């Protein structure tokens, strides 16, 4: 039995065990444990599909080899030889896939996420660029069939946003979007520039894994709740009712607010979700800082000042500085086509993880 098959057999034992556990009445009564086990079940399902395919390839290879050893008919032998060549190619491809799947995954990756975009250096142009990044992510999420929920926003005086916060709801949203955390730099002639000179501006992006109720307990006694009038688009009722909510977590001083909904209760729930994620991130950062020095592609670190990408409009060029990737399709990228960049970052990170000592 191959080493990879042995590892998959061990995982199958765990999968069978989890399958039994999630139907146990005792587990069903413990919602926190049930949620974790159900997530593990879904994660292991993909591995099981690969396991059965791999096992089938190995069995068919063994069968073809037996035919070559025992069969005298040349026609049968030729058919077995061709099948063996095809199976060998398929085995090689699936073994590479298995090696990637066996790399320990960040448990946060499967979660929804909270994204915060803020205009940085560059004044009005930075706000406009923050708006461009927001539209880029909206279009990218549409291609993934992910849902976007606005939380809070402060519009720029010349367009775009000084700050915009939104939730992304979808499978593995954090695992994909975490690569966007950092400083994004733009080089172009601003709309506000009359002399036609190229300026450099920047916007920062922070991506947090959504903390679930089971991850972080926030006591009501630790919260200060302030209501205020919403501002921005939305009609008269937005500006005349005290529906916007600002939550302050007294022990940590962390603040979150939401004014997107007309309902005070809905704004409270959204603000609480962001607050919980920010508190959760404090603990997560300790873990990320331990590994960030080893892994250049791991961008969800405490160093949010790191410049990760430059968008050069005069040359139609986008460069991701973490892996030295340069693409000349800026227009498509600004329209949400960022999959090639994220895929390249994931490949680079997986390669680094394997170098770190994962033995398959």
C-alpha positions as a Markdown table, in Angstrom:
| # | Residue | x | y | z |
|---|---|---|---|---|
| 1 | Unk | 0.0 | 0.0 | 0.0 |
| 2 | Unk | 1.4 | 3.5 | -0.9 |
| 3 | Unk | 2.1 | 6.0 | 1.8 |
| 4 | Unk | -0.6 | 8.3 | 0.4 |
| 5 | Unk | -3.2 | 5.5 | 0.4 |
| 6 | Unk | -2.3 | 4.8 | 4.0 |
| 7 | Unk | -2.9 | 8.4 | 5.0 |
| 8 | Unk | -6.2 | 8.4 | 3.1 |
| 9 | Unk | -7.2 | 5.2 | 4.9 |
| 10 | Unk | -6.6 | 7.0 | 8.2 |
| 11 | Unk | -8.7 | 9.9 | 7.1 |
| 12 | Unk | -11.5 | 7.6 | 6.1 |
| 13 | Unk | -11.6 | 6.2 | 9.6 |
| 14 | Unk | -12.0 | 9.7 | 10.9 |
| 15 | Unk | -14.7 | 10.5 | 8.3 |
| 16 | Unk | -16.7 | 7.4 | 9.2 |
| 17 | Unk | -16.4 | 8.4 | 12.9 |
| 18 | Unk | -17.6 | 12.0 | 12.2 |
| 19 | Unk | -20.5 | 10.6 | 10.1 |
| 20 | Unk | -21.7 | 8.6 | 13.1 |
| 21 | Unk | -21.1 | 11.4 | 15.6 |
| 22 | Unk | -23.2 | 14.1 | 13.8 |
| 23 | Unk | -26.3 | 11.9 | 14.1 |
| 24 | Unk | -25.7 | 11.2 | 17.8 |
| 25 | Unk | -28.6 | 12.9 | 19.9 |
| 26 | Unk | -26.0 | 14.0 | 22.5 |
| 27 | Unk | -24.0 | 15.8 | 19.8 |
| 28 | Unk | -27.2 | 17.4 | 18.3 |
| 29 | Unk | -28.0 | 18.8 | 21.7 |
| 30 | Unk | -24.6 | 20.6 | 21.9 |
| 31 | Unk | -24.8 | 23.1 | 19.1 |
| 32 | Unk | -21.3 | 24.3 | 19.4 |
| 33 | Unk | -19.9 | 20.8 | 19.0 |
| 34 | Unk | -22.3 | 20.0 | 16.2 |
| 35 | Unk | -21.4 | 23.0 | 14.2 |
| 36 | Unk | -17.7 | 22.1 | 14.4 |
| 37 | Unk | -18.3 | 18.4 | 13.5 |
| 38 | Unk | -20.5 | 19.4 | 10.6 |
| 39 | Unk | -17.8 | 21.7 | 9.2 |
| 40 | Unk | -15.3 | 18.9 | 9.6 |
| 41 | Unk | -17.6 | 16.5 | 7.8 |
| 42 | Unk | -17.9 | 18.9 | 4.8 |
| 43 | Unk | -14.1 | 19.4 | 4.7 |
| 44 | Unk | -13.5 | 15.6 | 4.7 |
| 45 | Unk | -16.1 | 14.9 | 2.0 |
| 46 | Unk | -13.8 | 16.3 | -0.8 |
| 47 | Unk | -10.9 | 14.1 | 0.5 |
| 48 | Unk | -13.2 | 11.0 | 0.4 |
| 49 | Unk | -14.1 | 11.7 | -3.3 |
| 50 | Unk | -10.4 | 11.8 | -4.1 |
| 51 | Unk | -9.7 | 8.7 | -1.9 |
| 52 | Unk | -12.2 | 6.5 | -3.9 |
| 53 | Unk | -10.9 | 7.8 | -7.2 |
| 54 | Unk | -7.3 | 7.1 | -6.2 |
| 55 | Unk | -8.1 | 3.6 | -4.9 |
| 56 | Unk | -9.9 | 2.8 | -8.2 |
| 57 | Unk | -6.8 | 3.9 | -10.1 |
| 58 | Unk | -4.5 | 1.7 | -8.0 |
| 59 | Unk | -6.8 | -1.3 | -8.3 |
| 60 | Unk | -7.0 | -0.9 | -12.1 |
| 61 | Unk | -3.2 | -0.5 | -12.3 |
| 62 | Unk | -2.8 | -3.8 | -10.5 |
| 63 | Unk | -5.3 | -5.5 | -12.8 |
| 64 | Unk | -3.5 | -4.2 | -15.9 |
| 65 | Unk | -0.1 | -5.4 | -14.6 |
| 66 | Unk | -1.6 | -8.9 | -14.0 |
| 67 | Unk | -2.8 | -9.0 | -17.5 |
| 68 | Unk | 0.6 | -8.1 | -18.9 |
| 69 | Unk | 2.2 | -10.8 | -16.7 |
| 70 | Unk | -0.3 | -13.6 | -17.4 |
| 71 | Unk | -2.1 | -12.9 | -20.7 |
| 72 | Unk | -0.7 | -14.5 | -23.9 |
| 73 | Unk | -3.0 | -12.8 | -26.4 |
| 74 | Unk | -1.1 | -9.8 | -27.9 |
| 75 | Unk | -4.3 | -7.8 | -28.5 |
| 76 | Unk | -5.3 | -8.0 | -24.8 |
| 77 | Unk | -1.7 | -7.2 | -23.8 |
| 78 | Unk | -1.6 | -4.1 | -26.0 |
| 79 | Unk | -4.9 | -2.9 | -24.6 |
| 80 | Unk | -3.6 | -3.4 | -21.0 |
| 81 | Unk | -0.4 | -1.6 | -21.9 |
| 82 | Unk | -2.3 | 1.5 | -23.2 |
| 83 | Unk | -4.6 | 1.5 | -20.2 |
| 84 | Unk | -1.6 | 1.2 | -17.8 |
| 85 | Unk | 0.0 | 4.3 | -19.5 |
| 86 | Unk | -3.2 | 6.3 | -19.1 |
| 87 | Unk | -3.6 | 5.1 | -15.4 |
| 88 | Unk | 0.0 | 6.1 | -14.7 |
| 89 | Unk | -0.7 | 9.7 | -15.9 |
| 90 | Unk | -3.9 | 9.9 | -13.9 |
| 91 | Unk | -2.2 | 8.5 | -10.8 |
| 92 | Unk | 0.6 | 11.1 | -11.1 |
| 93 | Unk | -2.0 | 14.0 | -11.4 |
| 94 | Unk | -4.2 | 12.8 | -8.5 |
| 95 | Unk | -1.2 | 12.2 | -6.2 |
| 96 | Unk | -0.2 | 15.9 | -6.7 |
| 97 | Unk | -3.8 | 16.9 | -5.8 |
| 98 | Unk | -3.7 | 14.6 | -2.7 |
| 99 | Unk | -0.5 | 16.2 | -1.5 |
| 100 | Unk | -2.1 | 19.6 | -1.6 |
| 101 | Unk | -5.2 | 18.4 | 0.1 |
| 102 | Unk | -3.1 | 16.8 | 2.9 |
| 103 | Unk | -1.5 | 20.1 | 3.7 |
| 104 | Unk | -3.1 | 21.2 | 7.0 |
| 105 | Unk | -5.6 | 23.9 | 6.3 |
| 106 | Unk | -6.1 | 27.0 | 8.3 |
| 107 | Unk | -9.3 | 26.4 | 10.2 |
| 108 | Unk | -10.4 | 29.9 | 9.6 |
| 109 | Unk | -10.4 | 29.5 | 5.8 |
| 110 | Unk | -13.9 | 28.1 | 5.4 |
| 111 | Unk | -15.5 | 31.1 | 7.2 |
| 112 | Unk | -17.3 | 34.1 | 5.9 |
| 113 | Unk | -15.3 | 37.3 | 6.3 |
| 114 | Unk | -15.4 | 41.0 | 7.1 |
| 115 | Unk | -13.6 | 43.4 | 4.7 |
| 116 | Unk | -12.6 | 46.9 | 5.6 |
| 117 | Unk | -11.3 | 49.3 | 2.9 |
| 118 | Unk | -9.9 | 52.7 | 3.8 |
| 119 | Unk | -8.4 | 55.4 | 1.7 |
| 120 | Unk | -4.8 | 56.1 | 2.7 |
| 121 | Unk | -2.3 | 58.6 | 1.3 |
| 122 | Unk | -3.5 | 60.6 | -1.6 |
| 123 | Unk | -6.5 | 62.5 | -0.4 |
| 124 | Unk | -9.5 | 62.5 | -2.7 |
| 125 | Unk | -7.8 | 60.1 | -5.1 |
| 126 | Unk | -7.2 | 57.6 | -2.3 |
| 127 | Unk | -11.0 | 57.6 | -1.6 |
| 128 | Unk | -11.8 | 57.2 | -5.3 |
| 129 | Unk | -9.3 | 54.2 | -5.4 |
| 130 | Unk | -10.9 | 52.7 | -2.3 |
| 131 | Unk | -14.2 | 52.8 | -4.2 |
| 132 | Unk | -12.6 | 51.1 | -7.2 |
| 133 | Unk | -11.3 | 48.3 | -5.0 |
| 134 | Unk | -14.7 | 47.9 | -3.5 |
| 135 | Unk | -16.3 | 47.5 | -6.9 |
| 136 | Unk | -13.5 | 45.1 | -7.9 |
| 137 | Unk | -14.4 | 42.9 | -5.0 |
| 138 | Unk | -18.1 | 43.1 | -5.6 |
| 139 | Unk | -17.6 | 41.9 | -9.2 |
| 140 | Unk | -15.3 | 39.1 | -8.0 |
| 141 | Unk | -17.8 | 37.9 | -5.4 |
| 142 | Unk | -20.5 | 37.8 | -8.1 |
| 143 | Unk | -18.3 | 35.3 | -10.1 |
| 144 | Unk | -18.1 | 33.2 | -6.9 |
| 145 | Unk | -21.8 | 33.5 | -6.2 |
| 146 | Unk | -20.9 | 35.0 | -2.8 |
| 147 | Unk | -23.3 | 37.5 | -1.1 |
| 148 | Unk | -22.1 | 40.9 | 0.0 |
| 149 | Unk | -23.7 | 42.7 | 3.0 |
| 150 | Unk | -22.8 | 46.4 | 3.5 |
| 151 | Unk | -22.1 | 47.3 | 7.2 |
| 152 | Unk | -20.8 | 50.9 | 7.3 |
| 153 | Unk | -19.4 | 53.5 | 5.0 |
| 154 | Unk | -18.1 | 57.0 | 4.9 |
| 155 | Unk | -18.1 | 58.5 | 1.4 |
| 156 | Unk | -15.3 | 60.6 | 0.0 |
| 157 | Unk | -15.8 | 64.2 | -0.9 |
| 158 | Unk | -15.0 | 63.6 | -4.6 |
| 159 | Unk | -16.4 | 60.1 | -4.9 |
| 160 | Unk | -15.4 | 56.6 | -3.6 |
| 161 | Unk | -15.1 | 56.0 | 0.1 |
| 162 | Unk | -12.9 | 57.2 | 3.0 |
| 163 | Unk | -13.9 | 53.9 | 4.6 |
| 164 | Unk | -16.3 | 51.1 | 3.7 |
| 165 | Unk | -16.9 | 47.9 | 5.7 |
| 166 | Unk | -18.8 | 44.9 | 4.3 |
| 167 | Unk | -19.4 | 41.2 | 5.0 |
| 168 | Unk | -18.8 | 38.5 | 2.4 |
| 169 | Unk | -20.9 | 35.4 | 2.9 |
| 170 | Unk | -19.8 | 32.3 | 1.0 |
| 171 | Unk | -17.9 | 29.0 | 1.2 |
| 172 | Unk | -14.1 | 29.6 | 1.9 |
| 173 | Unk | -14.6 | 33.4 | 1.6 |
| 174 | Unk | -11.9 | 34.1 | 4.2 |
| 175 | Unk | -9.5 | 31.5 | 2.7 |
| 176 | Unk | -9.6 | 33.3 | -0.6 |
| 177 | Unk | -10.0 | 37.0 | 0.5 |
| 178 | Unk | -7.3 | 36.9 | 3.2 |
| 179 | Unk | -4.7 | 37.4 | 0.4 |
| 180 | Unk | -6.1 | 40.9 | -0.2 |
| 181 | Unk | -5.1 | 42.2 | 3.3 |
| 182 | Unk | -2.5 | 44.9 | 3.0 |
| 183 | Unk | -1.7 | 48.2 | 1.3 |
| 184 | Unk | -2.8 | 48.5 | -2.4 |
| 185 | Unk | -1.0 | 51.3 | -4.3 |
| 186 | Unk | -2.3 | 53.0 | -7.5 |
| 187 | Unk | -0.3 | 55.0 | -10.0 |
| 188 | Unk | -2.5 | 57.0 | -12.4 |
| 189 | Unk | -3.6 | 60.5 | -13.4 |
| 190 | Unk | -6.3 | 61.4 | -10.8 |
| 191 | Unk | -9.7 | 62.7 | -11.8 |
| 192 | Unk | -8.8 | 65.8 | -9.7 |
| 193 | Unk | -5.5 | 66.4 | -11.5 |
| 194 | Unk | -5.6 | 69.2 | -14.1 |
| 195 | Unk | -2.0 | 69.0 | -15.3 |
| 196 | Unk | -2.1 | 65.4 | -16.4 |
| 197 | Unk | 0.6 | 64.2 | -14.0 |
| 198 | Unk | 0.7 | 60.7 | -12.6 |
| 199 | Unk | 0.2 | 60.5 | -8.9 |
| 200 | Unk | 0.7 | 57.6 | -6.4 |
| 201 | Unk | -2.1 | 57.0 | -3.9 |
| 202 | Unk | -2.9 | 54.1 | -1.6 |
| 203 | Unk | -5.8 | 52.3 | 0.1 |
| 204 | Unk | -5.6 | 49.7 | 2.9 |
| 205 | Unk | -7.6 | 46.5 | 2.9 |
| 206 | Unk | -8.2 | 44.5 | 6.1 |
| 207 | Unk | -9.8 | 41.0 | 5.9 |
| 208 | Unk | -11.0 | 39.4 | 9.1 |
| 209 | Unk | -12.5 | 35.9 | 9.5 |
| 210 | Unk | -16.1 | 36.2 | 10.7 |
| 211 | Unk | -16.2 | 35.2 | 14.3 |
| 212 | Unk | -19.2 | 33.0 | 15.2 |
| 213 | Unk | -21.1 | 33.2 | 18.4 |
| 214 | Unk | -19.2 | 30.0 | 19.5 |
| 215 | Unk | -15.8 | 31.6 | 18.8 |
| 216 | Unk | -16.2 | 34.7 | 21.0 |
| 217 | Unk | -18.5 | 35.4 | 23.9 |
| 218 | Unk | -19.3 | 39.1 | 24.2 |
| 219 | Unk | -21.2 | 39.9 | 27.4 |
| 220 | Unk | -23.8 | 42.6 | 27.2 |
| 221 | Unk | -22.5 | 44.0 | 30.5 |
| 222 | Unk | -19.2 | 44.7 | 28.6 |
| 223 | Unk | -20.8 | 46.7 | 25.9 |
| 224 | Unk | -21.6 | 50.4 | 25.7 |
| 225 | Unk | -24.3 | 51.0 | 23.1 |
| 226 | Unk | -24.8 | 54.4 | 21.4 |
| 227 | Unk | -27.5 | 55.3 | 19.0 |
| 228 | Unk | -27.2 | 58.2 | 16.5 |
| 229 | Unk | -28.7 | 59.5 | 13.2 |
| 230 | Unk | -27.4 | 57.8 | 10.1 |
| 231 | Unk | -25.8 | 59.8 | 7.4 |
| 232 | Unk | -25.4 | 59.3 | 3.6 |
| 233 | Unk | -27.8 | 57.9 | 1.0 |
| 234 | Unk | -31.1 | 56.3 | 1.9 |
| 235 | Unk | -33.8 | 58.9 | 2.0 |
| 236 | Unk | -35.1 | 61.2 | 4.8 |
| 237 | Unk | -35.8 | 58.4 | 7.3 |
| 238 | Unk | -32.1 | 57.5 | 7.3 |
| 239 | Unk | -31.2 | 61.0 | 8.6 |
| 240 | Unk | -34.1 | 61.5 | 11.0 |
| 241 | Unk | -34.2 | 58.3 | 13.1 |
| 242 | Unk | -31.7 | 57.2 | 15.7 |
| 243 | Unk | -31.2 | 53.8 | 14.0 |
| 244 | Unk | -27.4 | 53.8 | 13.6 |
| 245 | Unk | -25.6 | 51.8 | 16.3 |
| 246 | Unk | -22.1 | 52.2 | 17.7 |
| 247 | Unk | -20.8 | 49.4 | 20.0 |
| 248 | Unk | -17.8 | 49.9 | 22.3 |
| 249 | Unk | -16.3 | 46.8 | 24.0 |
| 250 | Unk | -15.3 | 48.2 | 27.3 |
| 251 | Unk | -12.6 | 45.7 | 28.3 |
| 252 | Unk | -10.6 | 46.1 | 25.0 |
| 253 | Unk | -11.8 | 49.5 | 23.8 |
| 254 | Unk | -12.7 | 48.0 | 20.4 |
| 255 | Unk | -15.4 | 49.9 | 18.5 |
| 256 | Unk | -17.8 | 48.8 | 15.7 |
| 257 | Unk | -20.7 | 50.6 | 14.2 |
| 258 | Unk | -23.4 | 50.1 | 11.6 |
| 259 | Unk | -25.8 | 52.4 | 9.9 |
| 260 | Unk | -26.7 | 50.4 | 6.8 |
| 261 | Unk | -30.2 | 49.3 | 7.9 |
| 262 | Unk | -33.2 | 51.4 | 8.9 |
| 263 | Unk | -33.8 | 48.9 | 11.7 |
| 264 | Unk | -31.9 | 49.6 | 14.9 |
| 265 | Unk | -32.0 | 45.9 | 15.8 |
| 266 | Unk | -30.5 | 44.9 | 12.4 |
| 267 | Unk | -27.7 | 47.5 | 12.8 |
| 268 | Unk | -27.0 | 46.2 | 16.3 |
| 269 | Unk | -26.7 | 42.6 | 15.0 |
| 270 | Unk | -24.3 | 43.7 | 12.2 |
| 271 | Unk | -22.2 | 45.9 | 14.4 |
| 272 | Unk | -22.0 | 43.0 | 17.0 |
| 273 | Unk | -20.8 | 40.7 | 14.2 |
| 274 | Unk | -18.0 | 43.1 | 13.2 |
| 275 | Unk | -17.1 | 43.7 | 16.9 |
| 276 | Unk | -16.9 | 40.0 | 17.6 |
| 277 | Unk | -14.6 | 39.5 | 14.5 |
| 278 | Unk | -12.3 | 42.3 | 15.7 |
| 279 | Unk | -12.0 | 40.8 | 19.1 |
| 280 | Unk | -11.4 | 37.4 | 17.7 |
| 281 | Unk | -8.7 | 38.8 | 15.4 |
| 282 | Unk | -6.7 | 40.0 | 18.4 |
| 283 | Unk | -6.1 | 36.3 | 19.4 |
| 284 | Unk | -5.7 | 35.2 | 15.7 |
| 285 | Unk | -2.9 | 37.8 | 15.2 |
| 286 | Unk | -0.7 | 36.1 | 17.8 |
| 287 | Unk | -0.8 | 32.9 | 15.8 |
| 288 | Unk | -0.3 | 34.7 | 12.5 |
| 289 | Unk | 2.7 | 36.7 | 13.7 |
| 290 | Unk | 4.4 | 33.5 | 14.6 |
| 291 | Unk | 4.4 | 32.2 | 11.0 |
| 292 | Unk | 4.4 | 35.5 | 9.0 |
| 293 | Unk | 8.2 | 35.7 | 9.1 |
| 294 | Unk | 8.5 | 32.3 | 7.5 |
| 295 | Unk | 5.9 | 32.7 | 4.8 |
| 296 | Unk | 6.0 | 35.6 | 2.5 |
| 297 | Unk | 2.7 | 34.9 | 0.9 |
| 298 | Unk | 0.8 | 34.8 | 4.2 |
| 299 | Unk | -0.6 | 38.3 | 4.2 |
| 300 | Unk | -3.1 | 38.2 | 6.9 |
| 301 | Unk | -0.6 | 39.3 | 9.5 |
| 302 | Unk | -0.3 | 42.1 | 12.0 |
| 303 | Unk | 1.7 | 44.2 | 9.6 |
| 304 | Unk | -1.1 | 45.9 | 7.7 |
| 305 | Unk | 1.4 | 48.6 | 6.5 |
| 306 | Unk | 2.9 | 46.1 | 4.1 |
| 307 | Unk | 2.6 | 47.2 | 0.4 |
| 308 | Unk | 1.3 | 44.1 | -1.4 |
| 309 | Unk | 0.2 | 45.3 | -4.8 |
| 310 | Unk | 0.6 | 48.1 | -7.3 |
| 311 | Unk | -1.9 | 49.0 | -10.0 |
| 312 | Unk | -0.1 | 51.1 | -12.7 |
| 313 | Unk | -2.7 | 52.6 | -15.0 |
| 314 | Unk | -0.4 | 54.3 | -17.6 |
| 315 | Unk | 1.2 | 50.9 | -18.4 |
| 316 | Unk | -1.9 | 48.7 | -17.8 |
| 317 | Unk | 0.1 | 46.7 | -15.3 |
| 318 | Unk | -0.6 | 45.1 | -11.9 |
| 319 | Unk | 2.2 | 43.8 | -9.8 |
| 320 | Unk | 1.9 | 41.6 | -6.7 |
| 321 | Unk | 5.1 | 42.3 | -4.7 |
| 322 | Unk | 4.8 | 39.2 | -2.5 |
| 323 | Unk | 5.6 | 36.7 | -5.3 |
| 324 | Unk | 6.9 | 39.1 | -8.0 |
| 325 | Unk | 3.9 | 38.4 | -10.2 |
| 326 | Unk | 3.2 | 41.1 | -12.9 |
| 327 | Unk | 0.1 | 41.0 | -15.2 |
| 328 | Unk | -0.8 | 43.3 | -18.1 |
| 329 | Unk | -4.5 | 43.0 | -17.8 |
| 330 | Unk | -5.3 | 45.8 | -15.4 |
| 331 | Unk | -8.7 | 46.5 | -17.0 |
| 332 | Unk | -10.0 | 43.0 | -16.4 |
| 333 | Unk | -8.5 | 42.9 | -12.9 |
| 334 | Unk | -10.3 | 46.1 | -11.9 |
| 335 | Unk | -13.5 | 44.4 | -13.2 |
| 336 | Unk | -13.1 | 41.6 | -10.7 |
| 337 | Unk | -10.9 | 39.2 | -12.5 |
| 338 | Unk | -8.4 | 38.6 | -9.6 |
| 339 | Unk | -8.5 | 34.8 | -9.6 |
| 340 | Unk | -5.2 | 34.5 | -11.4 |
| 341 | Unk | -3.4 | 36.5 | -8.7 |
| 342 | Unk | -5.1 | 34.7 | -5.8 |
| 343 | Unk | -4.5 | 31.3 | -7.4 |
| 344 | Unk | -0.8 | 32.1 | -7.8 |
| 345 | Unk | -0.5 | 33.2 | -4.2 |
| 346 | Unk | -2.2 | 30.0 | -3.0 |
| 347 | Unk | 0.2 | 27.9 | -5.1 |
| 348 | Unk | 3.2 | 29.8 | -3.7 |
| 349 | Unk | 1.9 | 29.4 | -0.1 |
| 350 | Unk | 1.2 | 25.7 | -0.5 |
| 351 | Unk | 4.8 | 25.2 | -1.9 |
| 352 | Unk | 6.2 | 27.0 | 1.1 |
| 353 | Unk | 4.1 | 24.9 | 3.5 |
| 354 | Unk | 5.4 | 21.8 | 1.9 |
| 355 | Unk | 9.0 | 23.1 | 2.3 |
| 356 | Unk | 8.4 | 23.8 | 6.0 |
| 357 | Unk | 8.5 | 20.1 | 6.7 |
| 358 | Unk | 5.4 | 18.4 | 5.6 |
| 359 | Unk | 6.4 | 14.9 | 4.6 |
| 360 | Unk | 4.1 | 12.9 | 2.4 |
